[in-house]
């Protein structure tokens, strides 16, 4: 499992790659445009190509992009839903241009009190976005939310139903699990058992390897409080064991890991990436030793 961070894009994608490499990242997540806007200036094709080449030359791991926070795939307002599909299409194309392995999106608000209707609304939005974007679209990664207000895509049941429906619509998609959102949403990822329960539920509905990306953020709040407040790895209510468990799960073997931390870069990223790498290295030693007393 490769480990990295959400990296600032202020100086452009090549600068972001330099930042990531210097911070010890093996993979990274970026914003392909301002996440607080619907649309943005077009990417310069030469810059995008130089970025893809630089990533390949550095043998850098997969790059992910995070889409606009304004996108609401479940909106009951048809105009907002249309605008969301168009903005998502734009993000899928930007991610494709940058060679990203996936573009992360939240499911948005619940369409109705009915889960099935809400899932269908999300799947229709994903399909519409892919139709607009065409074949150069990046893979879609559905991220779980903390469950504030009427947010949809919180529980394992909601996430797996949404992924299954999006795939059934013909859209290439996988999941991004944010540990802080999961924990705030009531999913206990403090232990191997908790993680195993979560993965078993996702795999039962969507098959193995459905999680492509983990946002490894600790959580300032307690279990099920629905507050999306990230803490450094091991400094929140999930705790260090919850993050260590990720590296023992065969179902996550193909997933990448990125932190999205508050604080000042590059130290916040260097330090959290270092903590996760130490847990990964420890897991390799323990798994090689086999079952038995630690
Ligand atoms: Zn996240």
Boltz pocket constraint, residues with backbone or C-beta under 6 A from the ligand:
constraints:
  - pocket:
      binder: B
      contacts: [[A, 143], [A, 178], [A, 215], [A, 260]]
      max_distance: 6.0
